[in-house]
Each structure stands twice: as structure tokens, then as C-alpha cells.
Amino acid sequence: MFTLFFMGWDPARFQNDPNLVRFETFDWVRVLKFDKFYFPDLGDKGTQFNDIRGENSGKKILFIGKPGDFSQDLPKLLTVDFLNGQRAFEVVEGR
């Protein structure tokens, strides 16, 4: 939802996207992917950073995850902290 809002995405384009994959968990509707965007749970086996990077060898991919989703020695392009100073998100490139 945040991606759609901040990118000014046309709701009709989203709703009619042939690549749209969504599912329901715990009374929430989650979007796994649409257009060229993919929102895996990087903590799940099969959709972790190295899994996705291995399946997309040579492709430039931007990853946004929580602390611990990426190796500590991997350079961070950006970090985002909560207001209390704790790390919220890390942004890295996978190739």
C-alpha cells in the first residue's frame, strides 16, 4: 500500500495488473507481487536474500528488509531508523 501511495500508482492499473499476486493471512490481504515489484518475507526459507539473488543471477535487484535479513558485511545503500533510534529497515543491492 505504501509503495502504491508514494509512487502515485493508478489504482485501476494495480487492480488489473496481470502480475498481481495477493493472498489472505490472519484476516489481512497481503500482496506478494505486482508489476515489477516483489514483496517476499525475507525470513522464510526459499525467499531469503540469497535464495532470490541465486534465482535472479546477474539481475540488479533492490532489497528492503529488516535488520538480520542481510549479511552484516554487505554494504547498506540506506538505513532507516524508528523514532527511538532502533534500526527499522536496511536497503541493499543484490546482483
C-alpha positions in Angstrom: 0.0 0.0 0.0 2.8 2.4 0.9 4.5 1.7 -2.4 1.3 2.4 -4.4 0.7 5.6 -2.5 4.2 7.1 -2.6 4.7 6.3 -6.2 1.3 7.7 -7.2 0.3 4.4 -8.7 -3.0 4.4 -10.6 -5.4 2.1 -8.6 -7.0 0.8 -11.7 -3.6 -0.2 -13.1 -2.8 -2.0 -9.8 -6.2 -3.8 -9.7 -5.9 -5.0 -13.3 -2.2 -5.9 -13.2 -1.7 -9.4 -14.7 1.3 -9.9 -12.4 -0.7 -9.1 -9.2 -0.5 -11.9 -6.7 -2.2 -11.5 -3.3 -3.3 -13.8 -0.6 -5.0 -13.6 2.8 -3.4 -14.4 6.1 -4.8 -13.7 9.6 -7.6 -11.6 8.1 -5.1 -9.4 6.2 -4.8 -9.3 2.4 -1.1 -9.3 1.5 0.4 -8.5 -1.8 3.2 -10.8 -2.9 3.9 -9.0 -6.2 2.6 -6.7 -8.8 4.2 -5.2 -11.9 8.0 -5.5 -11.3 7.7 -5.3 -7.5 8.0 -8.4 -5.3 7.4 -8.4 -1.5 8.6 -11.7 -0.1 9.1 -12.4 3.5 12.9 -12.5 3.6 12.8 -14.6 6.7 11.1 -17.5 5.1 13.1 -20.4 3.6 13.1 -20.2 -0.2 12.5 -16.4 -0.2 15.6 -15.3 1.7 18.1 -12.8 0.2 20.5 -15.5 -1.1 17.6 -17.6 -2.5 16.2 -14.7 -4.5 19.6 -13.5 -5.6 20.5 -17.0 -6.7 17.3 -17.3 -8.8 17.9 -14.0 -10.4 21.7 -14.2 -11.1 23.1 -11.1 -12.9 19.9 -9.1 -12.4 20.1 -5.8 -10.4 17.6 -6.0 -7.5 16.9 -3.6 -4.7 16.1 -5.3 -1.4 14.5 -3.6 1.6 14.5 -5.7 4.7 14.7 -5.6 8.5 17.9 -6.0 10.5 19.2 -9.5 10.2 17.8 -10.2 6.7 21.2 -9.4 5.1 24.8 -10.3 6.0 26.5 -7.7 8.2 29.4 -7.3 5.7 27.0 -6.4 2.8 27.2 -2.7 2.1 24.0 -0.9 3.0 22.7 1.7 0.5 20.4 3.2 3.1 19.3 2.6 6.6 16.1 3.8 8.2 15.6 4.1 11.9 12.5 4.3 14.1 12.0 7.5 16.1 13.5 5.8 19.1 16.8 5.2 17.2 16.4 1.5 16.7 17.0 0.2 13.2 13.8 -0.3 11.1 15.0 -1.1 7.6 18.1 -1.7 5.6 18.4 -1.2 1.8 20.9 -3.3 -0.1 21.6 -4.2 -3.8 21.6 -7.8 -4.8 23.2 -8.9 -8.1 
